[in-house]
Amino acid sequence: MDIPRIFTISESEHRIHNPFTPEKYATLGRVLRMKPATRILDLGSGSGEMLCTWARDHGINGTGIDMSPLFTAQAKQRAEELGVSERVHFIHNDATGYVTDEKCDVAACVGATWIAGGVAGSVELLAKSLKPGGMILIGEPYWRQVPATQEIAQACGVSSMADFLTLPGLVASFDELGYDVVEMVLADQEGWDRYEAAKWLTMRRWLEANAEDDFADEVRAELTIAPKRHVTYAREYFGWGVFALIAR
């Protein structure tokens, strides 16, 4: 069980696998008014930075589920580094359909809504692990500007314009699901640069060390196109944010 190898390679040096910076996660924890012993479930927890830093800064307890063995191991190591291993636990598992036995105060899927077929399915899945009155966190891309053609959308790296909503459309979709949006923190272009550009050096170093690997041609192809794709399309068209929801 693992994610596609290109992500394991290109994001192997990332602590955060989305366009948030550490400062954005600190802001999110602060504006959500996290209290000690708040219980959090994080589906698609990556390398565990959100849970680990919130355990350090706010005293939360958390469980993260991720299908990457590398990222799960990195999350456990990060918990050790920050001295929060007794507060946060990371499980290598497929988050698709995952429901916790013990209901939590906050259920999150930050950048991995594909696990339940999109935003609506992820909200439905997270609600099954949530205490009454608890909070859902959804991290999701949106169009900063809608591409004029399907060709431009595909050049951004998605299959069609319909893959994402605009920011007003995304917020409206939460309302249609019966949830109040009670907070949001949005990524900025610096966050996108850090997320995307950090991959390029990682891929280059990997290629230097693994020139004979059967996968090298695919990594080389991605490294060649990724900077141009980012500055021409993704950086201008994509937004991303984390939205806090409470059911009505």
N, C-alpha and C positions, 0 to 999 in steps of 0.2 A: 504494500500500500504506500503510494507516494504521489506527489504532484509531478507534472511534466519536468523532465530533466533540465530544460532550458531555464526554468525558474530556480531550480535547485542550484544551478551554476551561477546565474546572473545575480541572484539575490543572496548568495551565501554569506556576504559580508554585511548585509543589512540587519539592523536591529528592528526597523520598522518597515513593514512590507506594504506600505501605502503612502500617499503624498503628505502625510502628517509629519511634522517635526517634533522633537521632544517637547518644545515649548507649546505646541498645539495640544499635545496630550496633557501637559500640565494645566493648561487653560481649561480643557474639558473636565478634568477631575475637579478643579476648583469651582467652575460654574455649576456643576451638578451637585455640589455641596456634599461630597462623599463623607460619610461618617465611619468611624472605626467599627469593624466587624460587619460592614456591609458585605453581603454575599453576592458574588458576581460569577456568571457563567459566560465564557467567551468562546463562541464557535468560530473556528478558523483563526486561532490565536497566534499563529505565526511564531515568531521568536520571543513572544511573551512580554514585550516592553510595556504595554498598557497595564497589565495586571501587576507586573513586578514593581513598576514605579508607583502605581497607586497603593500597593501594599506598603511600600516604603514611606510614602508621603501622607497617606490617609488611613493606614491600618486596615484596609479591606482584606477580605478573604476571597480567594478566587480559584476557579477551575478553568483551564484552557484545553480545548480539543483541537488538534490539527493533524492532518494526514501526512505531513512531511516529517519523516524521522529526524532529518537534520535540524529543522526549525524547532522541533520539540526538544531535542537535546540542547540546542542553544538556549531555549527558554528556561530549562532546568538549570543550566549553568548561570544564566543571568540572575535567577532567583538566589542561587548560592552567593554570587558576587554582591548582591544587595542585602543579603542577610534576611531574606523573606521566605525561605523554603518551607517554613512551617505554616505560612499563610496562603501560599499559592501552589497549586499542583497542576502539572501538565501531562496530558494523556495523548499518546499517539493513537489516533483513531479517525475514522471517517465521520465528520460532523453531520453528514447528511442524515436527517431523521433523528439526531441525538436529542434525547430528553433526559434531564437529570432526575435522580430519585428524590433528592431533597430540593424543594422549591427555593428559588433565589430571589434576591431583591432587585437585581439588575441582570438582564439577559441581553447579550450583545452579539452582533454579527457585523464586524467592522471590515468591510471590503471583501466579503465572501458570500454575497447573497445568492450566488450560483448554486450553493449547496441545497437550496430549496426552490430552485427555479425562478428566482427573482425576489423583489422586495416583498410582495404580498405573501408568497410562500414562506419567506424567512420570518416575517412578523408572526404568521400563524404558528410556525415551529417554535419560535422563542417563547411565545405566550404559554406553551405547554409546560415550560420550566419555571414560570414566574409566579410569585406570590400575588394574591389580589392587591391591586394598587401599585404593583411594581413597575419598573421602568424598562423599556426596551431601547437599545442603542443600535441604530442602523448606520453603517458607513457605506456610501454609495456614490458613484460618479453621476454627473449630470452634464448637459450641454451648456457651456458658457455662451456659446453662439451655435445655432443650429446650422449644420452644413447645408450648403445650397444644393448639393447633389449627393446621390448615393455613392458616387465615386470618391468624393471628398471624405464622406463618413468612413468608407472602407480604407482610405489612405490613413485615417486616424488609427486604424487597427481594429475596427469593429465590423460586424457584418452588415449593419444597416443603421439608418438614422433612428429607427424604432427601438434600438437597443437601449437608449437612454431617454430620459425626459429632460426638459429644462428645469431650472431650480423652482420656479413657481409651479410647474407641473408635478414635480416630485413632492413638494410640500402639500399640494392639493391631493395627491394620491394617499397620503397618510390620513388626511381628513376623511376621504372616502372609505378608508378601512375602519373608521370609527375611533381614531386616536387623536389626542391633542399633541401637537408639537410643543414641547415645553422648554427646549433649548436646542441650539445648534452651534457647531464650530466648523468653519469652512477652511479648507486648505487654500494656500495661495501659490503663486507661480514658483516661489522659492522652494516650497515643499515639493512641487512637481519636479523641479530641477534636481533636488537632492535624491528623490526616489529614483528617477530615471537615469540621471548622469552617473550615479554611483554604480550602476550596473556596468557601465562601459569599461571602467578601469578593472573591475572584477573579471569581466569577460576577457579583456586583453591579457591580464596576468594568467588566467586559466589557459588561454591559448599558448602562451609562452611555455607553460609547464606541461602541456598535454597535446603537443603538435601532432602526435601520431594517433590520437584517440579517434575512433570511428565517428564521434559526435562533433569533431572539430569543425567540419565544413558548415554544420548548422549554426554553431556558435559564431564562426566567422561571418556568415551571412547576416545574422542578427546584429552583430557589432557594426557592420558596414552600413546598415540601413537605419539603425536605431537613433543616432543623433540627428540625422536629417528629418526623420519622421517626427521626433519630439519637437524640434524648433519650428518646423513648418506647419504641423497639424496639431498634435496632442496638446502642446503647451498653450495654444490659442483657443482650442475648442473645448477642452475638458475642464470641468470643475469637479470638486469632490468634497464631501462633508460628512460629518457624523451628526445624526439627528436623534434627539431624545424624545421618546413617545410614551404617553400614559393613556391607557384605554379609558374611554368615557364611561 
